[in-house]
Amino acid sequence: MRLPRRPPRAVELLLAVVLIVALSPTMASAAAPRDSLAGLEPCPAYGGVALCGDVQRAWDPTGAVPGTLGIGFVLWPARDTSQPALGTIVAQEGGPGYAATASASYYLELFAPLLDRRNLLIVDQRGTGRSEPIDCPELQDLQRRYAVAAAICGARLGDHAHLYGTDLAADDLAAVIETLGVGPVDFYGDSYGTFFGQVFAGRHGDLLRTLTLDAAYPTYGEDAWYDTQAPALRDSLSTVCADSLWCAQQDGSTLVRLAEVVTRLRSSPVSGVAPGADGRRHLVRLDAAKLAAVAYGGTYVSTTYREFDAALRAAQGGDWLPLLRLKAEFDYPGGGLDVPRDYSEGLDAAVSCRDYPQVVDLMSPPASRPQQLATAIAVKQRIDPAVYAPWTVREQVDSEWTTIDWCLGWPVPPPAYAPAPPRPPSGEYPDVPTLILSGELDTITTPAEGRTVDSQFPAATWVEIRGGCT
């Protein structure tokens, strides 16, 4: 399970543009037939320059759950109508839960140099945006434990709870591409969009010309403990300090200071009033586990990396306000997307409880899963106690960063939809030019995970972005 994405990063995205420009052919082999677009309506929301439509898809390919849903899309035809389009770019959002169409302005800016001769197609996956977004108020405005809210959401979805997997969404995208006649396409995805892209590549490689995976993590090949995250955090904190002239000149190291502060908080948590990023002051509590969430949050909030070492030093001297402020900013980030049409937390849960690796058996009754989790934690503590150092396994689980217990109450699916990390049906990914990008300081879609993805694709190039987060 991955936290929501942030706006695209200039350096990584420039590389994506370069790849697509370099690999796109000079002939019009992937042009959209003009007659295939004739029935689409101009989109007033995009100034009338884009075309909107939807493709009807079965909710359940097995037929066990009847009915259809519309998979909504927006297409920007190539601006130069005097000659055939050279191809079509498809952009897929992260999350899961973000509507790709809600980020249209980012993608239009990113791919602007290419859109004279290329179409841009953005499709909202089922459960988001224009494709019947999931609206689970208990998750959208979370006021209780996530696992409890997710269980309520799953019950609300009923027979449809298991019908939001990435495999079904990838098949939906293929249907849109084939209906419009715009394949093979140049696919770009970031964060969860890379997960989606891998699933799409494994199932519909014939519809791909190039694949760009920005902040990539594998669809399979790791377990639910995500053991790459803590080493990535330790490396990131050390790198940030070494790159800071002030920090590098101090005695000791950030990791030593962090371990000392964690030890203090383990025995004596602190509370105080501190300003959040929402412009308000909040009473916050900080213990050892909650500090983990603050530290990992540097992946999304660059000020954390900039200020974390100084805040640790202040805490060592008895001034906890800087760390309390970072905790308040983590808890109250400000802004956000509260409308399910733009971001659906319910879709995040539905995908996570179907596709991501789990410590517990989601085919077993929900009542049995808490004991399964407790047993798994005990085993992990025994065989790998230092994996999350300086935090214990229990502290990591309780940190508000991990999502290991999110699916404890999710409904049991039918056997046809047994939860499992998706693999390519043929056993191999297609031999298409693939660019894999990882941020050096990314602690959630880690460089190690990017290298795993690189090893799974036969024609891949992996690039680590110096100083890059997610």
DRENNUDREN-801535 format. One record per residue (C-alpha): x, y, z; residue number from 1. Coordinates in nm, 4 decimals, always signed. Layout:
N
((X, Y, Z), NUM)
...
This chain:
470
((+0.0000, +0.0000, +0.0000), 1)
((+0.1421, +0.3295, -0.0992), 2)
((+0.0766, +0.6817, +0.0113), 3)
((-0.0668, +0.9259, -0.2444), 4)
((+0.1660, +1.0779, -0.4968), 5)
((+0.2849, +1.4351, -0.5227), 6)
((+0.3146, +1.6533, -0.8358), 7)
((+0.5568, +1.5189, -1.0978), 8)
((+0.9255, +1.6008, -1.0633), 9)
((+1.0928, +1.8010, -1.3354), 10)
((+1.4147, +1.6004, -1.3759), 11)
((+1.2565, +1.2571, -1.3789), 12)
((+0.9804, +1.3680, -1.6093), 13)
((+1.2244, +1.5268, -1.8479), 14)
((+1.3889, +1.1865, -1.8756), 15)
((+1.0495, +1.0386, -1.9524), 16)
((+1.0006, +1.2900, -2.2316), 17)
((+1.3474, +1.2149, -2.3694), 18)
((+1.2745, +0.8421, -2.3742), 19)
((+0.9473, +0.8871, -2.5565), 20)
((+1.0975, +1.1290, -2.8089), 21)
((+1.3936, +0.8995, -2.8708), 22)
((+1.1904, +0.5852, -2.9171), 23)
((+0.8856, +0.7144, -3.1020), 24)
((+0.9005, +0.6263, -3.4696), 25)
((+0.8985, +0.8853, -3.7429), 26)
((+0.6172, +0.7178, -3.9307), 27)
((+0.2506, +0.7413, -3.8345), 28)
((+0.2227, +0.3802, -3.7242), 29)
((+0.0149, +0.4580, -3.4143), 30)
((-0.2030, +0.7370, -3.5478), 31)
((-0.5585, +0.7550, -3.4231), 32)
((-0.7956, +0.7041, -3.7143), 33)
((-0.9957, +1.0241, -3.7410), 34)
((-1.3213, +0.8330, -3.7797), 35)
((-1.2620, +0.6559, -3.4479), 36)
((-1.2773, +0.9946, -3.2735), 37)
((-1.5716, +1.1335, -3.4623), 38)
((-1.8330, +1.0301, -3.2078), 39)
((-1.6590, +1.1850, -2.9078), 40)
((-1.7822, +1.5045, -2.7471), 41)
((-1.5619, +1.8085, -2.6766), 42)
((-1.4965, +1.8517, -2.3035), 43)
((-1.6059, +2.1945, -2.1749), 44)
((-1.3913, +2.1373, -1.8646), 45)
((-1.0813, +2.1426, -2.0858), 46)
((-1.1719, +2.4395, -2.3007), 47)
((-1.3231, +2.2250, -2.5739), 48)
((-0.9816, +2.1184, -2.7062), 49)
((-1.0086, +1.7698, -2.5566), 50)
((-1.2555, +1.4948, -2.6321), 51)
((-1.4417, +1.3030, -2.3609), 52)
((-1.6079, +0.9671, -2.3675), 53)
((-1.6466, +0.6360, -2.1939), 54)
((-1.6326, +0.2695, -2.2789), 55)
((-1.8797, +0.0316, -2.1185), 56)
((-1.7153, -0.2587, -1.9402), 57)
((-1.8462, -0.5565, -1.7462), 58)
((-1.8084, -0.5181, -1.3737), 59)
((-1.7172, -0.8836, -1.3422), 60)
((-1.5654, -1.0722, -1.6383), 61)
((-1.6685, -1.4015, -1.4784), 62)
((-2.0324, -1.2941, -1.4910), 63)
((-2.0946, -1.3734, -1.1250), 64)
((-2.1727, -1.0077, -1.0551), 65)
((-2.3938, -0.8594, -1.3276), 66)
((-2.3867, -0.5117, -1.4739), 67)
((-2.1522, -0.2722, -1.6462), 68)
((-1.9711, +0.0499, -1.5651), 69)
((-1.8436, +0.3285, -1.7827), 70)
((-1.4662, +0.3768, -1.7997), 71)
((-1.4262, +0.7480, -1.8565), 72)
((-1.1409, +0.9035, -2.0511), 73)
((-1.0191, +1.2332, -2.1931), 74)
((-0.8248, +1.2488, -2.5191), 75)
((-0.6260, +1.5440, -2.6469), 76)
((-0.5793, +1.4827, -3.0213), 77)
((-0.2491, +1.5858, -3.1740), 78)
((-0.2618, +1.9594, -3.2407), 79)
((-0.1240, +1.9379, -3.5928), 80)
((-0.4198, +1.8107, -3.7945), 81)
((-0.2421, +1.8528, -4.1278), 82)
((-0.0637, +1.5200, -4.0920), 83)
((-0.1168, +1.1912, -3.9102), 84)
((-0.0344, +1.1653, -3.5402), 85)
((+0.2906, +0.9866, -3.4600), 86)
((+0.1461, +0.8073, -3.1598), 87)
((-0.0406, +0.8313, -2.8337), 88)
((+0.0890, +0.8918, -2.4817), 89)
((-0.1040, +0.7362, -2.1928), 90)
((-0.0487, +0.8802, -1.8434), 91)
((-0.1531, +0.6914, -1.5297), 92)
((-0.1811, +0.8422, -1.1823), 93)
((-0.0569, +0.7158, -0.8481), 94)
((-0.2239, +0.6424, -0.5178), 95)
((-0.4040, +0.4148, -0.5796), 96)
((-0.7099, +0.6360, -0.5635), 97)
((-0.6120, +0.9460, -0.7573), 98)
((-0.8131, +1.0224, -1.0688), 99)
((-0.5712, +1.0523, -1.3581), 100)
((-0.7900, +1.3177, -1.5225), 101)
((-0.7583, +1.5339, -1.2089), 102)
((-0.3856, +1.5658, -1.2880), 103)
((-0.4393, +1.6550, -1.6529), 104)
((-0.2637, +1.9909, -1.6142), 105)
((+0.0546, +1.8170, -1.4961), 106)
((+0.0602, +1.5826, -1.7911), 107)
((-0.0221, +1.8548, -2.0418), 108)
((+0.2725, +2.0552, -1.9123), 109)
((+0.5041, +1.7554, -1.9068), 110)
((+0.4296, +1.6373, -2.2567), 111)
((+0.3699, +1.9799, -2.4145), 112)
((+0.6720, +1.9531, -2.6509), 113)
((+0.5287, +1.6337, -2.7980), 114)
((+0.1622, +1.7117, -2.8381), 115)
((+0.1783, +1.8727, -3.1817), 116)
((+0.2238, +1.5256, -3.3325), 117)
((+0.1017, +1.2974, -3.0547), 118)
((-0.2266, +1.2349, -2.8792), 119)
((-0.2513, +1.2391, -2.5005), 120)
((-0.4945, +0.9883, -2.3519), 121)
((-0.5874, +0.9909, -1.9821), 122)
((-0.8163, +0.7175, -1.8518), 123)
((-0.9606, +0.7049, -1.5016), 124)
((-0.9328, +0.3530, -1.3650), 125)
((-1.2474, +0.1950, -1.2291), 126)
((-1.3394, +0.3454, -0.8931), 127)
((-1.1899, +0.6901, -0.9635), 128)
((-1.2771, +1.0137, -1.1396), 129)
((-1.4992, +0.9626, -1.4425), 130)
((-1.5189, +0.5872, -1.3809), 131)
((-1.7683, +0.5597, -1.0960), 132)
((-1.5477, +0.6688, -0.8032), 133)
((-1.5834, +0.4802, -0.4762), 134)
((-1.7294, +0.7012, -0.2058), 135)
((-1.6687, +0.5593, +0.1414), 136)
((-1.7098, +0.8509, +0.3861), 137)
((-1.5644, +0.6511, +0.6733), 138)
((-1.2326, +0.6286, +0.4837), 139)
((-1.2473, +0.9594, +0.3016), 140)
((-1.2714, +1.1444, +0.6349), 141)
((-1.0896, +0.8996, +0.8566), 142)
((-1.1872, +0.9360, +1.2215), 143)
((-1.1132, +0.5827, +1.3474), 144)
((-0.8644, +0.3029, +1.2938), 145)
((-0.8101, +0.2455, +0.9249), 146)
((-0.8831, -0.1274, +0.9476), 147)
((-1.2243, -0.0579, +1.1026), 148)
((-1.3131, +0.2055, +0.8417), 149)
((-1.1930, -0.0193, +0.5594), 150)
((-1.4113, -0.3039, +0.6862), 151)
((-1.7138, -0.0738, +0.6789), 152)
((-1.6226, +0.0391, +0.3280), 153)
((-1.5822, -0.3193, +0.2087), 154)
((-1.9234, -0.4087, +0.3464), 155)
((-2.0696, -0.1028, +0.1748), 156)
((-1.9284, -0.2168, -0.1600), 157)
((-2.0770, -0.5636, -0.1160), 158)
((-2.0340, -0.7910, -0.4177), 159)
((-1.8256, -0.5237, -0.5915), 160)
((-1.5568, -0.5051, -0.3194), 161)
((-1.3300, -0.7463, -0.5077), 162)
((-1.3833, -0.5940, -0.8543), 163)
((-1.1281, -0.3101, -0.8438), 164)
((-0.8076, -0.5057, -0.8992), 165)
((-0.5344, -0.3639, -1.1180), 166)
((-0.5746, -0.6531, -1.3615), 167)
((-0.9348, -0.5511, -1.4320), 168)
((-0.8335, -0.1855, -1.4585), 169)
((-0.5533, -0.2743, -1.7014), 170)
((-0.8025, -0.4649, -1.9160), 171)
((-1.0286, -0.1572, -1.9066), 172)
((-0.7451, +0.0591, -2.0368), 173)
((-0.6758, -0.1906, -2.3137), 174)
((-1.0422, -0.1750, -2.4152), 175)
((-1.0284, +0.2051, -2.4382), 176)
((-0.7092, +0.1965, -2.6473), 177)
((-0.8554, -0.0610, -2.8815), 178)
((-1.1882, +0.1204, -2.9107), 179)
((-1.0124, +0.4430, -3.0070), 180)
((-0.7605, +0.2658, -3.2290), 181)
((-0.4634, +0.4525, -3.0813), 182)
((-0.2243, +0.1692, -2.9934), 183)
((+0.0500, +0.0812, -2.9468), 184)
((+0.1002, +0.3565, -2.6873), 185)
((+0.3806, +0.5205, -2.4903), 186)
((+0.2833, +0.4589, -2.1266), 187)
((+0.3929, +0.6801, -1.8374), 188)
((+0.3045, +0.6001, -1.4746), 189)
((+0.4271, +0.7251, -1.1396), 190)
((+0.4152, +0.5575, -0.7974), 191)
((+0.1102, +0.3271, -0.8085), 192)
((+0.0975, +0.4186, -1.1767), 193)
((+0.4164, +0.2134, -1.2138), 194)
((+0.2416, -0.0831, -1.0538), 195)
((-0.0464, -0.0326, -1.2975), 196)
((+0.1986, -0.0037, -1.5863), 197)
((+0.3663, -0.3320, -1.5007), 198)
((+0.0314, -0.5100, -1.4831), 199)
((-0.0712, -0.3547, -1.8135), 200)
((+0.2597, -0.4572, -1.9715), 201)
((+0.2199, -0.8142, -1.8492), 202)
((-0.1330, -0.8448, -1.9857), 203)
((-0.1273, -0.6238, -2.2955), 204)
((+0.2304, -0.5951, -2.4135), 205)
((+0.1117, -0.5832, -2.7733), 206)
((-0.0453, -0.2438, -2.6989), 207)
((+0.2806, -0.0950, -2.5670), 208)
((+0.5544, +0.0818, -2.7590), 209)
((+0.7473, +0.2271, -2.4618), 210)
((+0.7059, +0.2107, -2.0854), 211)
((+0.8194, +0.4726, -1.8314), 212)
((+0.7913, +0.3825, -1.4616), 213)
((+0.8575, +0.6816, -1.2341), 214)
((+0.9102, +0.5920, -0.8636), 215)
((+0.8777, +0.2250, -0.9436), 216)
((+0.8099, -0.0640, -0.7121), 217)
((+0.7464, -0.4238, -0.8134), 218)
((+0.4086, -0.5884, -0.8499), 219)
((+0.5688, -0.9042, -0.7127), 220)
((+0.8982, -1.0051, -0.5612), 221)
((+0.8746, -0.8617, -0.2097), 222)
((+0.6668, -0.9418, +0.0965), 223)
((+0.4222, -0.7434, +0.3065), 224)
((+0.6893, -0.6290, +0.5523), 225)
((+0.8507, -0.4002, +0.2915), 226)
((+1.1946, -0.4549, +0.4381), 227)
((+1.3563, -0.2162, +0.1895), 228)
((+1.2033, +0.0899, +0.3548), 229)
((+1.4089, +0.1128, +0.6747), 230)
((+1.7461, +0.0694, +0.4994), 231)
((+1.6336, +0.3332, +0.2492), 232)
((+1.5510, +0.5720, +0.5346), 233)
((+1.8842, +0.5145, +0.7049), 234)
((+2.0680, +0.5711, +0.3771), 235)
((+1.8631, +0.8832, +0.3050), 236)
((+1.9231, +1.0427, +0.6447), 237)
((+2.2959, +0.9736, +0.6146), 238)
((+2.3068, +1.1131, +0.2614), 239)
((+2.1203, +1.4307, +0.3536), 240)
((+2.3557, +1.4962, +0.6442), 241)
((+2.6652, +1.4295, +0.4354), 242)
((+2.5388, +1.6711, +0.1699), 243)
((+2.4750, +1.9454, +0.4268), 244)
((+2.7873, +2.1408, +0.5170), 245)
((+2.6439, +2.2314, +0.8571), 246)
((+2.5305, +1.8787, +0.9444), 247)
((+2.8449, +1.7111, +0.8166), 248)
((+3.0589, +1.9247, +1.0481), 249)
((+2.8721, +1.8190, +1.3634), 250)
((+2.9921, +1.5478, +1.5957), 251)
((+2.8270, +1.2093, +1.5664), 252)
((+2.5678, +1.1316, +1.3015), 253)
((+2.1977, +1.1706, +1.2347), 254)
((+2.1442, +0.7980, +1.2877), 255)
((+2.3084, +0.8070, +1.6310), 256)
((+2.1022, +1.1075, +1.7314), 257)
((+1.7873, +0.9417, +1.6033), 258)
((+1.8535, +0.6245, +1.8043), 259)
((+1.9067, +0.8284, +2.1207), 260)
((+1.5828, +1.0238, +2.0738), 261)
((+1.3868, +0.7056, +1.9974), 262)
((+1.5167, +0.5550, +2.3209), 263)
((+1.4019, +0.8598, +2.5177), 264)
((+1.0578, +0.8591, +2.3592), 265)
((+1.0210, +0.4878, +2.4185), 266)
((+1.0215, +0.5498, +2.7921), 267)
((+0.8848, +0.9051, +2.8040), 268)
((+0.6524, +1.0204, +2.5224), 269)
((+0.6021, +1.3957, +2.4918), 270)
((+0.3033, +1.6136, +2.4051), 271)
((+0.2655, +1.9768, +2.3130), 272)
((+0.0956, +2.2346, +2.0944), 273)
((+0.2593, +2.2931, +1.7580), 274)
((+0.1608, +2.4491, +1.4221), 275)
((+0.0533, +2.2178, +1.1429), 276)
((+0.0919, +2.2817, +0.7716), 277)
((-0.2769, +2.3751, +0.7668), 278)
((-0.1951, +2.7038, +0.9419), 279)
((-0.3488, +2.5978, +1.2735), 280)
((-0.2034, +2.4955, +1.6076), 281)
((-0.2684, +2.1427, +1.7309), 282)
((-0.2082, +1.9363, +2.0397), 283)
((+0.0093, +1.6468, +1.9260), 284)
((+0.1681, +1.3516, +2.1014), 285)
((+0.5015, +1.2040, +2.0054), 286)
((+0.6260, +0.8602, +2.1051), 287)
((+0.8840, +0.6292, +1.9506), 288)
((+0.6416, +0.4801, +1.6975), 289)
((+0.4989, +0.8154, +1.5906), 290)
((+0.8484, +0.9521, +1.5316), 291)
((+0.8925, +0.6831, +1.2669), 292)
((+0.6054, +0.8306, +1.0673), 293)
((+0.7670, +1.1737, +1.0867), 294)
((+1.1030, +1.0421, +0.9667), 295)
((+0.9600, +0.8456, +0.6755), 296)
((+0.7443, +1.1448, +0.5850), 297)
((+1.0546, +1.3131, +0.4471), 298)
((+0.9774, +1.1212, +0.1291), 299)
((+0.6848, +1.3565, +0.0721), 300)
((+0.7790, +1.6673, +0.2698), 301)
((+1.1270, +1.7895, +0.1799), 302)
((+1.1393, +2.0208, +0.4820), 303)
((+1.1576, +1.7109, +0.6999), 304)
((+1.4891, +1.6099, +0.5477), 305)
((+1.6106, +1.9678, +0.5757), 306)
((+1.5158, +2.0097, +0.9411), 307)
((+1.5128, +1.6613, +1.0925), 308)
((+1.8706, +1.6507, +1.2194), 309)
((+1.8403, +1.9957, +1.3807), 310)
((+1.5118, +1.8910, +1.5418), 311)
((+1.6786, +1.5814, +1.6854), 312)
((+1.9567, +1.7977, +1.8290), 313)
((+1.7017, +2.0280, +1.9867), 314)
((+1.5225, +1.7310, +2.1447), 315)
((+1.8491, +1.6033, +2.2871), 316)
((+1.8821, +1.9422, +2.4553), 317)
((+1.5287, +1.9265, +2.5963), 318)
((+1.3492, +2.1346, +2.3322), 319)
((+1.0864, +1.9108, +2.1720), 320)
((+0.8966, +2.1799, +1.9834), 321)
((+1.0782, +2.1330, +1.6475), 322)
((+0.9957, +1.7604, +1.6422), 323)
((+0.6400, +1.8294, +1.7607), 324)
((+0.6029, +2.0759, +1.4747), 325)
((+0.7176, +1.8159, +1.2214), 326)
((+0.4659, +1.5737, +1.3729), 327)
((+0.1894, +1.8360, +1.3478), 328)
((+0.2805, +1.8991, +0.9844), 329)
((+0.2645, +1.5245, +0.9178), 330)
((-0.0764, +1.4949, +1.0847), 331)
((-0.2212, +1.8171, +0.9421), 332)
((-0.0654, +1.8710, +0.5986), 333)
((-0.3274, +2.1158, +0.4738), 334)
((-0.4843, +2.1150, +0.1299), 335)
((-0.5597, +1.7649, +0.0120), 336)
((-0.8338, +1.6185, -0.2005), 337)
((-1.1506, +1.5528, -0.0045), 338)
((-1.3770, +1.4788, -0.3019), 339)
((-1.3875, +1.1111, -0.4019), 340)
((-1.4046, +1.2117, -0.7685), 341)
((-1.0519, +1.3537, -0.7361), 342)
((-0.9126, +1.1060, -0.4840), 343)
((-1.0913, +0.7982, -0.3528), 344)
((-0.9520, +0.6462, -0.0352), 345)
((-1.2013, +0.3647, -0.0868), 346)
((-1.0318, +0.2728, -0.4137), 347)
((-0.6970, +0.2741, -0.2338), 348)
((-0.8329, +0.0158, +0.0102), 349)
((-1.0027, -0.1922, -0.2594), 350)
((-0.6837, -0.2183, -0.4667), 351)
((-0.4556, -0.2683, -0.1674), 352)
((-0.6662, -0.5519, -0.0267), 353)
((-0.6683, -0.7249, -0.3625), 354)
((-0.3237, -0.6743, -0.5145), 355)
((-0.0648, -0.5963, -0.2461), 356)
((+0.1196, -0.8613, -0.0427), 357)
((-0.0412, -0.9342, +0.2943), 358)
((+0.0852, -1.0750, +0.6219), 359)
((-0.2547, -1.2330, +0.6889), 360)
((-0.4639, -1.4637, +0.4727), 361)
((-0.7467, -1.2568, +0.3253), 362)
((-0.9228, -1.5746, +0.2163), 363)
((-0.9715, -1.6596, +0.5837), 364)
((-1.2556, -1.5203, +0.7988), 365)
((-1.1853, -1.1655, +0.9240), 366)
((-1.2289, -1.2811, +1.2844), 367)
((-0.9183, -1.4998, +1.2520), 368)
((-0.6904, -1.2359, +1.1046), 369)
((-0.5918, -1.0381, +1.4182), 370)
((-0.4417, -1.3527, +1.5671), 371)
((-0.2642, -1.4262, +1.2387), 372)
((-0.1160, -1.0754, +1.2502), 373)
((-0.0068, -1.1099, +1.6119), 374)
((+0.1643, -1.4389, +1.5320), 375)
((+0.3347, -1.2930, +1.2258), 376)
((+0.4643, -0.9973, +1.4271), 377)
((+0.5999, -1.2282, +1.6954), 378)
((+0.7829, -1.4342, +1.4339), 379)
((+0.9246, -1.1245, +1.2662), 380)
((+1.0461, -0.9912, +1.6002), 381)
((+1.2213, -1.3204, +1.6687), 382)
((+1.3903, -1.3778, +1.3346), 383)
((+1.4599, -1.0196, +1.2210), 384)
((+1.4397, -0.7866, +1.5224), 385)
((+1.6630, -0.5091, +1.3852), 386)
((+1.5107, -0.4796, +1.0369), 387)
((+1.3485, -0.1433, +1.1199), 388)
((+1.6216, -0.0124, +1.3506), 389)
((+1.6233, +0.2083, +1.5461), 390)
((+1.2587, +0.1089, +1.5847), 391)
((+1.1366, -0.2319, +1.6913), 392)
((+0.9093, -0.4347, +1.4667), 393)
((+0.6148, -0.3522, +1.6944), 394)
((+0.6920, +0.0200, +1.6818), 395)
((+0.7147, +0.0107, +1.3035), 396)
((+0.3762, -0.1618, +1.2825), 397)
((+0.2246, +0.1005, +1.5147), 398)
((+0.3930, +0.3940, +1.3427), 399)
((+0.1062, +0.5310, +1.1296), 400)
((+0.3398, +0.4736, +0.8350), 401)
((+0.2975, +0.1038, +0.7698), 402)
((-0.0337, -0.0312, +0.6474), 403)
((+0.0101, -0.3894, +0.7553), 404)
((-0.3253, -0.4092, +0.9348), 405)
((-0.5393, -0.2135, +0.6880), 406)
((-0.7153, -0.5157, +0.5389), 407)
((-0.7920, -0.7110, +0.8559), 408)
((-1.1666, -0.6634, +0.8110), 409)
((-1.1908, -0.6571, +0.4315), 410)
((-1.4548, -0.8990, +0.2975), 411)
((-1.3501, -1.2462, +0.1886), 412)
((-1.3586, -1.2555, -0.1934), 413)
((-1.4756, -1.5463, -0.4074), 414)
((-1.1984, -1.7880, -0.5120), 415)
((-1.1851, -1.6361, -0.8610), 416)
((-1.0557, -1.3149, -0.7043), 417)
((-0.8244, -1.4500, -0.4379), 418)
((-0.5872, -1.1668, -0.3363), 419)
((-0.2371, -1.2009, -0.4766), 420)
((+0.0360, -0.9752, -0.6146), 421)
((-0.0243, -0.9742, -0.9907), 422)
((+0.2284, -1.1441, -1.2163), 423)
((+0.2383, -1.1415, -1.5954), 424)
((+0.0142, -1.4273, -1.7126), 425)
((+0.2849, -1.5552, -1.9481), 426)
((+0.5456, -1.5428, -1.6725), 427)
((+0.7477, -1.2711, -1.8484), 428)
((+0.7166, -0.9051, -1.9266), 429)
((+0.7347, -0.7956, -2.2916), 430)
((+1.0542, -0.6850, -2.4605), 431)
((+0.9599, -0.3163, -2.4899), 432)
((+1.1913, -0.0207, -2.4186), 433)
((+1.1423, +0.0520, -2.0468), 434)
((+1.2739, +0.3400, -1.8360), 435)
((+1.2677, +0.2888, -1.4572), 436)
((+1.3223, +0.5903, -1.2310), 437)
((+1.3996, +0.5899, -0.8574), 438)
((+1.4614, +0.8806, -0.6213), 439)
((+1.7777, +0.8554, -0.4135), 440)
((+1.5894, +0.9727, -0.1014), 441)
((+1.2678, +0.7809, -0.1638), 442)
((+1.1759, +0.5643, +0.1346), 443)
((+0.8452, +0.4289, +0.0063), 444)
((+0.9133, +0.3409, -0.3572), 445)
((+1.2742, +0.2705, -0.2808), 446)
((+1.5764, +0.2467, -0.5118), 447)
((+1.6079, -0.1202, -0.4132), 448)
((+1.2556, -0.1810, -0.5390), 449)
((+1.3371, +0.0028, -0.8596), 450)
((+1.6288, -0.2317, -0.9134), 451)
((+1.3969, -0.5274, -0.8613), 452)
((+1.1676, -0.3977, -1.1346), 453)
((+1.4724, -0.3435, -1.3562), 454)
((+1.5695, -0.7077, -1.3149), 455)
((+1.2242, -0.8240, -1.4235), 456)
((+1.2029, -0.6366, -1.7556), 457)
((+1.4143, -0.7596, -2.0475), 458)
((+1.4737, -0.4185, -2.2086), 459)
((+1.4964, -0.1886, -1.9073), 460)
((+1.7166, +0.1036, -1.8090), 461)
((+1.7220, +0.1985, -1.4395), 462)
((+1.8139, +0.5541, -1.3359), 463)
((+1.8535, +0.6774, -0.9786), 464)
((+1.7801, +1.0490, -0.9447), 465)
((+2.0342, +1.2211, -0.7222), 466)
((+1.8513, +1.3939, -0.4347), 467)
((+1.5143, +1.2780, -0.5630), 468)
((+1.2318, +1.1840, -0.3283), 469)
((+0.9099, +1.0298, -0.4568), 470)
